[in-house]
Amino acid sequence: MRKLPSRLKKGDLVGVIAPSSPPNQESLQKALPFLEELGLRVKLGNSVTAVNGYLAGTDEERLADLHAMFEDPEVSGIFCAGGGYGAARIADQIDYAMIKENPKVFWGYSDITFLHTAIGEYADLVTFHGPMLASDVGKPEFHERSRRMFNQLFEPFELHYTEEVTPLETLVGGIAQGELVGGNLSLVRSAIGTKFDLDVKGKILLIEEIDEEPYEVDEILNQLRMARKFDEAAGIVIGDFKNAEPNKRQPSLTLDQVVDHYFSQLKIPVVKGFKIGHCEPHFSVPLGALARLDGDAKTLTILPGVE
């Protein structure tokens, strides 16, 4: 079982970094008071304001920021300002032994999926798939339920996702138990064949995506199928697929038809409709924590992500 980071406390100092693309500065400034409302003090990394084309500074700068926040004994948690692209470029240079010696809350999603996978695999640490500061928290549509999901960092409690949260649809019934892993579908795919290839054996795989047309989702799911990811997983949690509308390819299969094609014949529980991903509200989850997916009752239960 992976190591749980220590819970956050009022007055703790937390770091903000940008391991991927440059965050929107206006949205970031609107988001910072939210951390202060949680009772946290904020330390901004250098990458947060750096711009190197579509990257938040050079690879060396973004890597140094990540290392500095984990190494700093005063910093209790790390929040990503946004996603975009670029986290995978630094993954093979990260000092995972150092992170393992300095376990702390690490929070983000989307492009950050690559770091969740890498840190989980090589530092054996539970990390958090949740809304980011500039991308989500600083936007007017940031939902009250999304806000409340940050409470799991301050008090260990089980998360329960039922149809009281949103309607869910079972594609395959049954019950699965195992670590919850995964995140953004494109980032899970991009790691195939590398040392950061996601280990899904006996685990519950979470997938979500944004701005991919049905044929593009089809292509990625087919690659995961041929890489035997669905044969090895214990269960599948299908999160939000935002803007998965056909534009370039007409006529088109619908997203539901694509998803049903790949998952409805599996012999493991598969449930779709979870508001996990590029959506509001965004149900935040600890990756690497033990979970139980009940396809018959349409529930997902996840053990606490902090100690």
Protein Blocks (a to p, Z undefined) as FASTA:
>chain_A
ZZddddddehiacddddfkbccdfklmmmmmmmmmmnopacdddfklmgcehjagcjfkl
mmmmmmmmmmmmkbmbdcdfbgcihjlmmmmmccfklmmmmgcddddehjlmmmmmmmmm
mnopacdddddfklmmmpmklcfklmmmmmmmmoccdddddfklpccddfbgcdddddde
djjfklmmmmgopaklccfehiacddddehiafklmmmmmmmmmmnommmmpmbdcdddd
ehiacfklccdddfklmmmmmmmmpcbdcdehiacdjddddddddehiacdddfklopad
dddfbZZ
